[in-house]
Amino acid sequence: MWILPAALACGWVVARYAQGFMGRETLLCLLLGGIILAPAAVRMATGTFDLFEPMVLVTGLYFLYFVVGPLVRFSMDDMVFVGRNFEAAYARGLLAVLVVVLSLWAGYAVPVGPPPGSAAALRRRWDPAAARRMGWGLVLLALVFMLLWARIAGRSLGTFFLPGLFGSMGGGGDGPDIPYLVLAIEWFTPALLVLVIAGALRGLGSRAAAVLLITIVYVSIGFRYRVVILWIAFSMLLYLKAGKRPRLAVLVPAGLGAFMFVGWLAWARLFFRSGGANGGLAFNFGDVVQGGLSDTRVFETFGAVMQVVPQHVDYVGFDPLAYLFILPIPRFLWPEKPLPMWLYDIGGSIGTAESANLGAAVPHFGEYYFMFGWPGMALGSFLFGMGVRWLWRWYQADPGDPWRQLLLAINTGFLFQAVIRGYLAQVFQEWCFIVLPAIVIMRMCTRPAPPPAAGNANA
């Protein structure tokens, strides 16, 4: 019933302030924002709110990308993106997101996964020493692959350490690019978390140094959202280990600082990628805010996709699922390996010269729409909500288990990537590099707990 007064309040705000300009779209944004925030509001009202419930991160991302981003552009009359005015595309796009959010929360309401407390008595024994060895081994393996990639691709190791600041790119860069070698640097994130959970990095100084070094490597090659995943997972794990949650006085400045850093990096990564030849490192507040919100433009690309599919471009059906099995095959083994052509249709749907080589992206439900239209978008979002709920209930089955703490932290951080990028094959590939190593190490260094003694069983 709260939707009715919320609608009346939103209507009054629009009538009072919008004065007809994008009024319908503003009203949709405000209503959408209320529905996005509703589960968190219910949690707070019932005293069950937990900042580390994965739903909270998904809520924040949806609110930033599909409410705050469009409202900022309405207020600044900034509807032009890569040479196209998207004013006519917002209403339909917002209605689609409304369907997505309702489907997402419907899926999240399904109680999938083990009930809370069900796994505590079956907690597996684990060997911290073995976990430490495997964690350091993963670090060493990532370093070896870094060296191999630099050698094969004809690059200097300065590539990984802020080129333009600590040395030039070096090398001609004419060698073949081996993607899986350079992607192995993502192993630093699960390796760090394993070492923390196993007690290898106890001091604040050693932990801060490790996070700083990994951040430098990711920033140097433009992996800005890998930085966000790293920071979310690392900080969340520390709080889970301590059995605490961050206070508002800590969370708000940290969140704003991360937003400003990502916004600055959106401009600065061109400088790093070009070895200092292009771009710059100057900090301009307006540019930084614009850079921080730049990725929310995936809403506009999603609106463009909705306007051309299926009117001019056919649905792709199960092709994104099939590409899960195609992407891992190296092209030198399969020269005729097909390309994920629907990704090229994203930029093509905008229809401007600037968008031709943009590398445009859509949020995760944009790919669901590419597959089967509105039904695919609703069903895909429903299943995504079920998956997020399963992760939370799986953790709640034994919240004191160190491995559940680690896997909740790293999967929650990874949700950032999974939500904002609608390319299932690549998202799964990143999951295999960022999350799967932690799962493998967990399984290798744990053993089933012994059965309780007969006396205890009869007690």
Salt bridges, closest charged atoms under 4 A:
GLU25 OE2 - ARG24 NH2 3.31
ASP50 OD1 - ARG245 NE 2.77
GLU53 OE2 - ARG43 NH2 2.89
ASP78 OD2 - ARG297 NH2 2.95
GLU186 OE2 - ARG226 NE 2.62
ASP295 OD1 - ARG421 NH2 2.52
GLU300 OE2 - ARG73 NE 2.62
GLU300 OE2 - ARG297 NH1 3.24
ASP398 OD1 - ARG123 NH2 2.73
ASP401 OD2 - ARG404 NE 3.59
GLU430 OE2 - ARG226 NH2 2.75
